[in-house]
Structures are given as C-alpha cells and as structure tokens.
Amino acid sequence: MRSTDTILTRRGFLGASIAATVAVTGAVSGCSDQGGSGSAAGSSAAQATSQVIVAMNAGSEPAAGFDPLVAWGCGEHVHEPLIQSTLITTDRDLNFVNDLATEYLCSDDGLVWTFTIRDDVVFTDGEPLTAHDVAFTVNAVAKGTTSEADLSMVDQATAVSDTVVEIHLNKPYNALLYTLAVLGIVPEHAYGDGYGANPIGSGRYMLEQWDRGQQAIFRANPDYYGDAPLIERVVVVFMDEDAALAAVRAGQVDIAYTYATHSEQTFDGYELVAYNTVDSRGMSLPTVPAGGTKMDSDAEYPMGNDVTCDVSVRRAINMGIDRQAVIDHVINGFGGLAYSVGDGMPWSSDDMRVDFDADAASALLDEAGWTLGDDGVRSKDGVRAAFDLWYSSDDSVRQAIANEMANQLADLGFEVTPRGGSWDEIYPHEFEQPVLWGWGSNSPVEVYELNYSFGWGNYACYESETVDAYLDQALAQTDIEASYEYWKRAQWDGTEGIAPQGAATWCWIANVDHLYFKRTGLDVADQKPHPHGHGWSLVNNVDRWSWSEA
C-alpha cells in the first residue's frame, strides 16, 4: 500500500532554487496580506497560527480549477474535494462513513441506490443544499463529456424529495460508492462557466484566492455543518521538486513533497516523514502473440509480444525478480514489496504473493524450451528472449527501476532494453511491449479495469470468462464486504486467475511510500493510505491538522 514517486510533470513556474525561494516568499507574503496571522518564515511564527503552507508538485494544480464535474477530486489521482461536500467519505481504515448522507441502501437487484441526506446544509452563497443538487451533480457527470470520474453505470439520478435521492444504474456496480466518496456536490442554481475558478460549495473550506501557476489559498467555511477545522487557512504552493527543496531549506513552507533520491538530506526544523500508500509500480506483460491490434479510445495500436505470450516466461519473470533489491537500491527502503495493484486492501489476495527464487525461474525457462545462448540470451523456436521496457522519461525513479529490472532479468537470460519516453510515445506500445506503470487507489476498480477482458487498463490483453465472471460478481454484491471474496477469486481461485502461479499477467514490483519534509511541531493527524498521485491526498484531513505548543 504505497503511492506515486516521480511521475510528476514538471511544469516548472520555478526553475532554479533561487527563483523558488523568491516565489515562495511572495506566496507567503500574499497570503499574509489576506489577513493571515503571520508568515511561515520561521518555526515559531508558523506554530503560533492556525495556517499551514503546503508545497505540492506543479502537476497537482487543477487545470480546470476546483470543479468536481471535470477533474477536481476525481480521475486517476483521487482525493477529497475540500471545498465541496460528498455524499459519503471513508475513514482511516477505508470504511464508508456518512457526510451529506444520513443513511443509504441498495435494492436487492443492485440497480437502485437510495440516499437520505441532511437538511441543515447550506452552500457558501447561503442557498440550501438539497437532493436536487445531488441529482444534478451525478447526472452531469454521468451524461457529460468533461468529467474524469466514471459514472457510466448510472442511468439517472432522481430527487424523490428535498432530502432523498435515488441513483438508478444500468448494471450492478457497488464500486459506485468509492466514486461518490470523492465526488463533490455542486449547486444546480450556481453552476456554470467559470465555476472552477470561483467554486461555491458546502465543504470544510472555501477558496479564498487562486493565483494560477503559483498558489491556491483556502480558508475555513464558517457555515460548515461538521466540526470546525482546526487549521483555518491552508496555503498550497505549486512547484517542482528542486523548488520544493529550496523552500524547505529557506523555511518558507511547512510540509513539502520529496523523493527517495533526497531522503538523506536534512534541514533544520524539519523531519522526513513517510506515509503509507496504495501506489504500486508494476510491469504489464502482454499475454498474446504479436500480430494483432487493439483499440484504445479512438486509436488502434499493435498488440501482442512473442516472448511474454508464453506463460512460463511471465511466471519466471514474477519469481525471478528480487523486489527487495529494487526497494533497497532504488527507493532507499521507502516502500514495500508489491504483488498486486492493491496490496493490503480488503480485496487483495494473499495468493498474489510470490517468493523470489532465481533458480526456480531459470529451471522453469529451461523446461519450457527457452535455451540459453552463448551470448547469455535465451531463445525458443527462433525467438530471442528480448523485449523493450517502456517508462515515463520524466520520472527518475521509474527510470532507475527499469534499469534495475533489466539488470536482474539479464541474469535470467532476457535481453531487456529500457526505453524512456513521454506518455504520447509510450501509449502506441502499451499492448505490445511491457510498460512500467504506476497504479493504485482506495478502490478495487483498478483490479477490475486492469484485468477484465474489456477493461480500459487491460494492457496484458488477457481474456478469461472465469475471471470476468468473478469481477462482475464482485461488483454485483449489495454488501461491500461480501464483494471481497469475489475480488480475491478473480486473482486466484485455486485453478485459474491472474496470480503469478496462474496467468501472471503483470509483474508487480514495489509499493512506494510518499515522502515529505515536515516542519517539526506540525501534526498531520492520521493519514489515510494515499492513492496513486503525489498531491492532494495529503490534505484529505487537513482540517484535523494542528500545531504543537512552542
């Protein structure tokens, strides 16, 4: 259970460390001008306020603003929307708890979810929030074309009254709840062009100021229906990795993201902290021979690989990788062994675990007819055991993992060529060559999409009626806990599944910790496991943060 390391896009409004310090100082000054009780230039000043300054990567800034009907809170990197309320949310253990909802239930056929909501909630413009706003939000996502949230399983949301909303589905899909836990409810009466820059919500915070490319400032909502936030103002500054380090060095931020490559640095007044995540690094392994094609949205790409289509190769790769060595050498020990896309989650299966055994891997390859040549590379029926391993070139950690994988697989007789590129360069190869991906969320949806025959993330091109049936059964359960067993069976039922002893469709390698330099005295409370994406998930619970007494 870990998260993203360096898959960030460096948009870089700051390039050099000197410029970074100037920019952060300006951001702090700006927020002080808004009525803050002090800057974060020194530890004692920061601790004397109810303000916190957070450095996030530049890619965390929402391009469309703070609009849940586009990408705020949803998409690949999910998080709580802060400005808007959600029907439900999740606790530290990822159990569902009510937010706007006071209760909810599902019909026996799994097609209708009914939510009763509070009657004491108002938007920041003074208008009451009703079930009509909930229905408007859900329908806008389900029927619109702009949202990164997936509500394609929704036929229609209907407000039965001001406090009751029904969500009608076109197929049983209990994972709807995980989406609703991060989907911010917007006001039907006040939603329109420009909403993202001037959002009206009913959540814990209000957007006080947004300086594009630099910072966003939030202040506590005085009319919030829940417990008043302990941190009254949250300043988020957007900067690249080097700028964030410079800001820490200058004492201008209270907490800043960093990576394992910087973990040995120390800064006066700060401590390095590592937070548990659900962020897996893994290599997709195409399961079909080369020669076909497969569609991805509107694009058609080559499909299949004549090496990895052999299940013995895929199983050997899984057992022949020393995952602990990757963790020790590449991410300085800040992570855990990964065997699936959701290790440690209630829906993960112990059957996904595979022990490192290079000798057994070599024996399996020998038995399958992959003969070791004089050049140290295996071959079978004229096919060399050679393939590319693609990775995102702006991610130094993935590059290092790819090189480590190539070195380890060379010992087994594979010729692996790491190839860095932009995602636009990688996608045309996603179905024909292994790719080093980063996935993970506080939801089992990715287990479905990466492994279902027609899932949008089925890069392995694996199709199994048995696995599909288990995945469909998992989603059809009206009791979430009852679904866990079906998720596990899809991974391995004793005979069939995606596990390393079965189809071995992926080789998962490591779960990466999220690392931050945090100012001494700042308590960030109990963090939920961070999903894939180094950014807003850190501040899911910022309203519960506090400063210790100086």
N, C-alpha and C positions, 0 to 999 in steps of 0.2 A: 504494500500500500504506500506508494510514493507518488511523486508528480514530475512535471516537466523540468528539465535542466536548461539547456541553452537553445531552445528552438525559437528564440525571440527574433523578431525582425527589428533590426536596429534602424529606426527612422532617424535617430540622431538629430534632435534640435540642438544637442550639445555634442561636441566632438572631443575637445581636449579637456583635461582636468581643470585647467584654469577657468575656461569658459563655463564648466559645470558649476564650479563654486560660485561664480558671479550669478549664474542663472538661478541657482537655489537660493542664494541670498535675496535675490529680487523676489522670488516667490514667497519667501518667508516675510519679507517686508510688506508685500502686497496683502498677505492675509492678516498681518498685524493692523494694517490700515482699515481692515473691515471690522475692527472692533475687538480683535483678539486681545488677550491679557498679557501677551508677551511673545517673543520670538523663540525659536528653538536653538538659538546660537549657543546656548550653554545648558548644561545638565540641570542646574538649579532652577533656571528660568523655565525650562520645559516642565519640570516636575511641579512647579507652582501653578500651572494652568490645567485646564481641562481640554487642552488641544493636543493633537498628535500630528506629526508630519511623516508621511509615508512615501518612500521612493519606490515607484513601480517602473517596469520597463516601458519603453515608449509604445510598444505594441499593445499595451493594456488600455490605452486611450480609445474609447469607443468612437469610431469614425462618424457614426450617425448620431452621436450624442447618447443621452441616457433614456433611450426609447426601447421598452421591452418588446415592442412589435417589430423590432429589427434585430438587434443583437445584444442589447443590454441585459445581462444576467443569463443569457442562453447561448446556444451554439456549441462549438467544440469545448470552450472553456467556461463552464457554468459556474454561477455564483449567486448569492442572494442580492437582490437589486437595491437594497438600502432605501432608496427614495420611494419605492412603491411597496405596498403590502402584497403578500401572496396568500392564496387560499390556505395552504399548509406549508410547513417547513420541516426540517429534520433536526434532531438533536445531535449531541456529540457522538452517539452510537448509531446515528443514521436511522433512528426510528422516526416515523412520521408524527408530528405534533401539530396542533391547530394554530393558525394565525388568524386570518379572517374567518375561517370556518369554525363553527361550534360543534358540528358533527357532520359526518358524511357516511354514505352507504352505497353499495353496488347491487344492482339487480342480479337475480340468480343466473341469468344468461350472460352476465358480464358486459352488457351493452349500454347500460344506463348508470351513470354515477350522479348521485344527488347530494348537493352540499347545502347545508343551512349556515348562513353567515351572520355575523354580529350586526346589531342595529345601532351601534354607537360610534361608527367610524365616519370621519369627515375627511375630504380632500383638503389640501392646503389652501384652496380658494374658498373654503367654507361650505362647499356643497357636500351633501351626504353621499357616502359610497353605498350602492345597493347591488342587488343581484343583477340588475340590468347592466351595470358596469362590468361585472364579471363575464356575463354572456357576451357583451360587446368585445371584450379583450380576447376571449377564447375564439370567437368566430373570426375576428380579424386575423388572428394567427393561422387558424385552420384554413381559411379561404383566401388569404392574402398571398402575395408572392415575395414579400420583403423579409420575412422573419427567418432567423436561423434556428428557431425552435421547431420541433417536429410535432405537429398536431394533425397529421394527415389521417389519423384514425378517427378523428372527430367528424361526425356528420353535421351536428348542430348543437349549440348551447342555447338553452331557453330559460329565461327568468320566469319561474312559476309565480313568484311574488317578489316583493322587495327584499326578502331575506332567504329565498330558496331558488337555487339554480340547478337545472338538470343538464348534464352533458351526455349527449347521445353519440354512441360510437358505431362505426361501420364494421368493427370486428372487436372481439375481446382483447383488451390491451391494458393490463393493470399498471404497466410502466408509465402510463399517463400521469400517475401520481408523482413520479420523480420530476416530470416536467413542470407540473403545477406547483411544485415546491420552490421553483425559481422564477416562475412567470409572474412578473409584476402586473398588478391590475391598474389599468389606466382609466381616466374619466371619459365616458362617452361624450359628455357635453363639452369637453375642453380639449379633445384630441384632434390634431390636425397638423398641417405643415409647420415645422419649427418646434414641434413638441420636444424633440430630443435635446434642444438647446435650452428650453425653458420648461422642464417637466413639472407637472402637477401630480402629486402622489399623496399617499396616506401613510407612508412608512416612517421609519425611525428618524430619517434625516431629510433635509431639503437641500437642493443645490443652490448654494449662495453665489458662486462665481465659477465660470469656466473660461480659462484662457487657453484657447486651442494650442496644442503643441507644447504646453508648459505645465499647467496645473488645473485641478478641479478642487473646489472648496465646498465642503458640506457642513451644515450646522443642524443641531438637533431640532426636530419638529416639536414645537411646544404643545401641539394638539394631538400628539401621538397617544393612542389608546392603551399602549402597553407600558412597561416600566420605562421611566425616563432614562435616556442614555447617560452613562457616566462620563463619556467623552462628548463634550458639547460641540467641538469643531474638529473636523477631520480634513487635513490638507493633503492631497495626493499630488506629488510632483512626478512627471513623466520624464524619464531619462535613460540613457543607455548604461551599460554595465560599468564602464570606466567613470562616467559622470556620477553614478551612484556611489562608487567607492570614494571619489573625491568629496562628495557631500558628507559622507561619514567622517572622512579624515578632518574636514573642516567643522564638524559638529553641527551641521545645518539640518539634518534630518534625524528622526527618532528611530526609524527602522527602515532598512533598505535591503532589497533582494541581492543575492550574490550567488556565486557558483563554487563548486568544489575546487576549481583552479585557484581560488583566492582564499581558501579556507584556512591557510596557515598564517594569514596576515592578522595583525592585532591592532586595535585602535583604542586609545584612552577613552574610558567612559562607555565602551560598548562591549558586548559579548556576542559570540557567534552562537546562533540557535538553529536547530534543525527540527523541522516539523514533518510529521508523518503524512504520507500522501497516498493517493491511488493513481500513480503515474508510472506506467510500465514501458520499458524500452524492449522492443521485440522485432524479430526479423520474419517477415512473411515468406512463405515457401510455396511457390506455385505447384499445384498437385497434378497438373495435366501436361501432356507433351506439347511442345511448340507446334505452331501451325495454325492455331485458331485466332479469333478476335473476340473482344468483349467490349460492350458499351459502358461508358462512364458518363452519365448525363447525356450530352449530345455528341460526345467524342467516342470514336471507335479505336481501340488500341490493340496491339498484338497480345496474344495470350499463350501462356504455356512455356515450360522450360524442360529440356530433355534430360537434365541432371536431377533436379529436385522433384520431378514427377515420379521418381522411384521412391516408394515409401520407406525403403531401407535407408536411403540417403537421408531422408527427413528425420527418421528415428535416430540415425547415427549422429547427425548434427546436434540433436537435442541432448543426447547423453554424452557427446564428446566435447561440449563447451564447459569450461571451468568458469562458472558465473562468479564465484567468489574472487577469482583473479581479476575479472573485469571491474568489480566493485573496488577492490583494493588498489588497482593500478590506475584506474581512470577517474573514479569519483571519490578517491581518498577515503573510502569506507563509509561515505554518507549515502547509504542505500541498503537495500535488501535483495535477496535472491528472488527473481521473478520466474514464475512458471505459467502465469496466465495474465489476462488483462484485468483481473480483479482480485489479486491475492489478498486473503484476509477478509474479504467481504462475505456476507452471509450466503451468497450464491456461488462462492468459489468452491472448487473441489480439491480435496487432498490428492486425488488421482492424477492431477496435473503435475505433481512433483516428479522429478526425475533426478537420480543421483548421477554425479559426474563420474564417468568411467570410460576413459580414453581407450583402454584395451578392449573393452566390450564393444565400443563403437567401431574400432578397427576390425574386430572379428566379424561384426555384422556386415560391414562393407565387403570383406573377403568372401563371406558366404553368399552374398548377393551378386558376386561376379565382378566387382569393381577392383580390378587388378592394379597394383602399384607399379608404375613405370620407372625406368632408370632416372627420369627427371624428378621423381618424387611425387608425380601427379597420377592419380588413378584414372582408369578408363574402363569402359564396358561397351562392347559391340561397336567400337569405333568412336564412342562419345567420350570426350575428355571431361573429367570432373571439374569443370571450370564454369564460373558464373560471376556476374557483377554483383556488388552490394552497394546500392544507392543510399545516400544520406543527404540531409539538408546541409548545404555548404556553409550556411551562416551559423552553424551550431558546432562549436569546437568540441563539445562533449560527445556528440554523435560521431563526429569525425574520429575521435580517439577510440570510441567503442568499435567503429567499423574496422579500424586498423588492427585493434586487438583481436577482433573476430577473425580477420583474415590471417593473422599470425597463428592463432590457435587451430584454425581449420587446415592450415598448411601442414601441420603436424599429422593430420588425419589423411592427407593426400589430396586435398582440394586446392585448386588454384582460384582464389577469390580476389577480385580486383575492386577495391573501394572506389566508388565514383561519387564525388560531391556535385551537387547541382541545386539550382532553385527548384521550387516545387513545380513550376511550369515545365522544367526539364525532366523532373522525376516522374510525373504522372504518366507520360506515354509508355513508361516501362513498368508500371505498377503491377501488371498482370503477367509479365514475362520474366522478371528478374526479382530476386529478393530485395526488399527495401527495409531500411532500419526506421521503424515508426515509433512514435510516442502516443500512447493511448491511456485512457483511464478516467473513470468518472464515478460519482457516488450513485450509480445506477447500473443495473445489469443490461441496459440497452446495447452497450457495445459488445457484450457476449453474443447477443442476437445478431447484430449487424455485421460483425466480423466473421461469423460462422454460418449464418443462414444462406441457403443456396442463392437467394436473390437479394441478399443484404448489400447495402451500399459499400460496405467495407470488406467484402469477401475477396480480398486480393489473392488468396490462395486458390481461388476458383474451385473450391471444394463443394461438392453436392452430395447430400445424403438425406434420403427421405426419413430415415430414423432420427437423425439429429434435428431435422426440420420439425418433425412431429413433437419432439421434446421441447423445443424452443417455443412452438406455438402453444403447447400445453402450459408452459411456464407463464406465458402472458395471459392465458385464459383463466387463471385462478382468481377468484374474487377475494381470497385471503392471501395477502402478500407473502406471509410466511410459508404458506402451502406451495408457493411457486419455487422455493429454493431447491427442493429435491429435483424438480424437472430441469432447472438450470444445470445442476450437477450431473444428471444423467446425460444431458447433451454433451458434456465434456467426456464422460466415460460411464457406460452402463454395465461394464464387465466384459463386453464383447465388442462394442462399437463406440466411436466418439472421436473427438478432436485431440485427445490427450496424446502425449509423446509415445505411449505404447500402442496407440491406435493410428489415426490418420496423420498425426503430427503435422498439422497444418501451419503452425508457427513455431519459432524458437524464441521464447521469451527469455530475457537475459537479466535485467535489473530493474528494480523499483528505486527511483531516485528521491532522496529527501529534498525538501525545499529549505534552502539555507538563507539566513538573514543575519545582518549585523544589527543588533537591537540595543538601544540605549539602556544602560543599567538603571533600574528603577521603574521601567515600563513593564507592566503586567498585561499580557495579551490574552489572558484567561485561557479556557480550554479550547484549543483549536480542533475543529472537525478535520478529518483527513482531507487534505487538499486534492482536488481533482487535477487532471492534466491542464497545465497552463499556469505559469508563474505570474500571479497578479491579484485580482480582486478577491479570490477565495481567502486570502489572508485576513481581510477586514469583514468577513461574514459576521463576526461577533464584535466588531469594533465598539459597539455601544456598551459592551461589558468590560472594555479595557480600563485600566486605571494606572495612576502614578502612585508609587510608594512615597511615604513621607521622607523629606530630605534629612 
